[in-house]
Structure formats: C-alpha cells, structure tokens
Amino acid sequence: MAALRSFPPSAAKSEVSSVPFLGARALFSLNGKVALVTGGGTGIGSFLAKAFVENGAKVFIASRKMSNLTATADALNAIVPNSCQAISGDVSSKSGCDALAVELKKQTDRLDILVNNSGFAYGGVGIDNVPEQGWDRTFYLNVKALFYLTVALLPLLEKGKTDTNTASVINISSVYSFFPSAFQPTVPGGGATWSYGPSKAAAAQLTKMMAASLMKRHVTVNAILPGYVATPMTKHAPGDILSKAHPSGRMSSAVDMAGIAVLYASPAGAHITGTLTVVDGGMTLQQPDAAGKDVGDSFRPKRDANGTPKL
C-alpha cells in the first residue's frame, strides 16, 4: 500500500478562517428578538409563535378573540416562562391596525419580527351568489391589513437595525394566489371562494413591492404560500380529501410552516427579501386534475335543470 503524502503547512491563509461561526445555533437563533404574530391564537399563527418562543424570541400574539390568545399564551409560557403575551386587536381596518400598533408600543420599544397572519375566506355557493361584503372583508383582512399594520409598526421595526441585523416582515399568502381554482372545501358555507385567491395574489404582489422599498431601511419582507395545513380551518373538509390532494399523502404541518418562518426571521434570512415560498408538499406541481379535481368537485354547487345553484 502506497504511503500517504504529507504536505508542509501552507503559508497562505484560507478565507474560511475569517468567516464567522456558521453553526445552526448561530444561523437560526432568535435570541433576544421581539415578534408580533397577528392571528396568533390558533392555526398557523400559533405554530409560528411556538417556533419563535422555542428559538429564543419574546412573542406578542394578537387577534380579536382573547380566549384563544390567552390559551395559547398560557401554553407557550408553560414551555418558556414569560415568553408570550396576548394583545387584543382587530386589523380589519386602518384604525384597528393603528390601534394595535399603539398598544404594542406600550409594551416594547422595538420589533424584530412581524407576521401578518390574520386572514379571512368567504364562501359562497357559486359564481352567481357571492355577496359584496364577502369581497370587502376578505380584501380588508388579507391585503389592506398587511400594508397598514406594517406601516404603523415601521418605527419599531427600523429601530437599531443594520444591513446584517435586519427586521423581518412575514406575510402569509397562499398557493391560491396562483392556483386557478375558486373552490375550497375548507370554507364553511360553500366552497366558492372567488375573493380569496385574488386577495392572496394581491398579498404576494404587495410583499414584493414593500420588499423593494423597505430593504434600504433594513427591513426584509417575504411571504409564505401554504397549501393545505392541518389546522382547525381544514376540519370543514370531508374525510381525507385534502391529504389525498398532496403527492406526499399529507397536509403541511406545524414543522413545515415553522421552518421557513424561522429562516426568514433569523440571521440566516438577513439578506433574503421579496421571496414567495410555496409550502405545499408538491400539490401545485401536479396536473390540475390530480390536485384539484376531487377537492373542487366535492364542493361545486349542485344545480337544478335550469342551472340554478341548489342552496
């Protein structure tokens, strides 16, 4: 067997010697960060709040329903004492966004992470039966709230930030921002959600527009586009139809959602902005019939011989 050659020490210095520590505990740490998660009492919002708390952040969760907020805050504080605080807030109007910002400023003088998660989906029974108030409320919560709350909190988000220590705004959009189906079995009252997809498309575009403007102020803006996530919202769907819509055979979980959010919010995401990350287990990579036929057909309204939807 040939002897191994030995080489004398090099006089050159490798560039990696000047690179900071790149271990996961440094790249993805949220130690000392302060976060606000709207809609943080249930579903995706509660998943992200838990991820932030367990990675070192102080988290404020906000929504209209204090009972949900209190239950989630109590559960998170049992895991990490004094890590989560509930704030009542309604972001369905500009005045509500401003009021929430005022209340948060009473609790903290800075903000590192903002998750715009509160949302709404209005279900009708067909294209010819979609009340106007459904469109209005959907766009108020899914689009306008993202803008007005972020703007109201900019002074806190900008404070103390640098090009390597950025604030992170995370908007929750949806694969329905580009998936061309109005029918969702997750929505009570009927699966025809004509306003939902356009509102989430607007949220995705708004994410890019705000990212282009705010990076110079050391604020990143990104969006997560989930497919179907195992939350109370998906309980309205019949059987295992949603799991079957994914080639993975399951819906997205808390782990799937938390991973990308922690990336965006951590030092690892400091130079990532304007991105739209799909988290759907490949559902929207399939042919439309494979992902949507069963899901859509199960909730398309039945019609009589004249074509009128049966209510």
GIDAHU-V758174 format. One record per pair of residues at least 12 apart in sequence whose C-alpha atoms are under 8 Angstrom apart, sorted by the first residue. I is the first residue (numbers start at 1). J is the second residue. Records with the same first field share a line. If there is no record, write none. Layout:
I = J ; J
This chain:
26 = 267
27 = 266 ; 267 ; 268
28 = 55 ; 262 ; 263 ; 266 ; 267 ; 268
29 = 55 ; 56 ; 266 ; 267
30 = 52 ; 55 ; 56 ; 57 ; 262 ; 265 ; 266
31 = 55 ; 56 ; 57
32 = 56 ; 57 ; 58
33 = 56 ; 57 ; 58 ; 111 ; 112 ; 113
34 = 57 ; 58 ; 59 ; 60 ; 110 ; 111 ; 112 ; 113
35 = 52 ; 57 ; 58 ; 59 ; 60 ; 111 ; 112 ; 113 ; 114 ; 115
36 = 59 ; 60 ; 61 ; 62 ; 111 ; 113 ; 114 ; 115
37 = 49 ; 59 ; 60 ; 61 ; 62 ; 114 ; 115 ; 116 ; 117
38 = 61 ; 62 ; 63 ; 115 ; 116 ; 117 ; 118
39 = 61 ; 62 ; 63 ; 116 ; 117 ; 118 ; 119
40 = 61 ; 62 ; 63 ; 69 ; 72 ; 117 ; 118
41 = 61 ; 62 ; 63 ; 65 ; 68 ; 69 ; 70 ; 71 ; 72 ; 73
42 = 68 ; 69 ; 72 ; 231 ; 232
43 = 231 ; 232 ; 233
44 = 117 ; 229 ; 231 ; 254 ; 257
45 = 115 ; 117 ; 118
46 = 72
47 = 254 ; 255 ; 257 ; 258
48 = 254 ; 257 ; 258 ; 261
49 = 61
50 = 76
51 = 258 ; 262
52 = 262
53 = 76 ; 80 ; 83 ; 84
54 = 80
57 = 83
58 = 82 ; 83 ; 84
59 = 83 ; 84 ; 85
60 = 84 ; 85 ; 86 ; 87
61 = 73 ; 84 ; 85 ; 86 ; 87
62 = 86 ; 87 ; 88 ; 89
63 = 87 ; 88 ; 89 ; 90 ; 91 ; 118
64 = 88 ; 89 ; 90
65 = 88
66 = 86 ; 87 ; 88
69 = 86 ; 87
70 = 86
73 = 85 ; 86
87 = 103 ; 104
88 = 100
91 = 118 ; 141 ; 145 ; 149
92 = 137 ; 140 ; 141 ; 144 ; 145
93 = 140 ; 141 ; 144 ; 145
94 = 144 ; 145 ; 148 ; 149
97 = 145 ; 148 ; 149 ; 152
98 = 148 ; 149 ; 152
101 = 149 ; 152 ; 153
105 = 156
109 = 156
110 = 155 ; 156 ; 157 ; 159
111 = 153 ; 156 ; 157 ; 158 ; 159 ; 167
112 = 156 ; 157 ; 166 ; 167 ; 168 ; 265
113 = 157 ; 167 ; 168 ; 169 ; 170 ; 265
114 = 150 ; 168 ; 169 ; 170
115 = 169 ; 170 ; 171 ; 172
116 = 145 ; 146 ; 169 ; 170 ; 171 ; 172
117 = 171 ; 172
118 = 141 ; 142
119 = 138 ; 141 ; 142
120 = 137 ; 138 ; 141 ; 142 ; 196
121 = 138 ; 187 ; 193 ; 195 ; 196
122 = 134 ; 135 ; 138 ; 187 ; 193 ; 195 ; 196
123 = 187 ; 188 ; 189 ; 190 ; 191 ; 192 ; 193 ; 194
124 = 189 ; 190 ; 191 ; 192 ; 193
125 = 189 ; 190 ; 191 ; 192 ; 300 ; 301 ; 309 ; 311
126 = 190 ; 191 ; 192 ; 300 ; 301 ; 309
127 = 192 ; 194
130 = 194
134 = 195
135 = 195
138 = 195 ; 196 ; 199
139 = 195 ; 199
142 = 199 ; 200 ; 203
143 = 199 ; 200 ; 202 ; 203 ; 206
146 = 171 ; 203
147 = 206
150 = 169
157 = 219
158 = 217 ; 218 ; 219
161 = 217 ; 218 ; 219
162 = 218
163 = 218 ; 270
164 = 267 ; 270 ; 271
165 = 218 ; 267 ; 270
166 = 218 ; 219 ; 220 ; 267 ; 270
167 = 218 ; 219 ; 220 ; 265 ; 270
168 = 219 ; 220 ; 221 ; 222 ; 264 ; 265 ; 270
169 = 219 ; 220 ; 221 ; 222 ; 265
170 = 221 ; 222 ; 223 ; 224 ; 261 ; 264
171 = 203 ; 207 ; 221 ; 222 ; 223 ; 224
172 = 223 ; 224 ; 225 ; 226
173 = 200 ; 201 ; 203 ; 204 ; 223 ; 224 ; 225 ; 226
174 = 197 ; 200 ; 201 ; 224 ; 225 ; 226 ; 227 ; 278
175 = 225 ; 226 ; 227 ; 278 ; 280 ; 284
176 = 196 ; 197 ; 200 ; 201 ; 227
177 = 197 ; 198 ; 199 ; 200 ; 201 ; 202 ; 204
178 = 197 ; 201
179 = 197 ; 284
180 = 197
181 = 197 ; 292 ; 296
182 = 194 ; 196 ; 197
183 = 295 ; 296 ; 299 ; 300
184 = 295 ; 296 ; 299
185 = 234 ; 236 ; 237 ; 238 ; 295 ; 296 ; 298 ; 299
186 = 233 ; 234 ; 235 ; 236 ; 237
187 = 233 ; 234 ; 236 ; 237
188 = 236
190 = 299 ; 301
191 = 296 ; 299 ; 300
192 = 299 ; 300
204 = 223 ; 276
207 = 221 ; 222 ; 223 ; 274
208 = 221 ; 222 ; 273 ; 274 ; 275
209 = 274
210 = 274
211 = 273 ; 274
212 = 274
215 = 273
220 = 270 ; 271 ; 272 ; 273 ; 274
221 = 273 ; 274 ; 275
222 = 264 ; 272 ; 273 ; 274 ; 275 ; 276
223 = 274 ; 275 ; 276 ; 277
224 = 260 ; 261 ; 276 ; 277 ; 278 ; 279
225 = 276 ; 277 ; 278 ; 279 ; 280
226 = 252 ; 257 ; 278 ; 279 ; 280
227 = 251 ; 252 ; 278 ; 279 ; 280 ; 281 ; 283
228 = 242 ; 251 ; 252 ; 280
229 = 251 ; 252 ; 253
230 = 251 ; 252 ; 253 ; 254
241 = 294 ; 295
242 = 295
245 = 283 ; 290 ; 291 ; 292 ; 294 ; 295
246 = 280 ; 281 ; 282 ; 283 ; 291
247 = 281 ; 282 ; 283
248 = 281 ; 282
251 = 280 ; 281
252 = 279 ; 280 ; 281
256 = 279
257 = 279
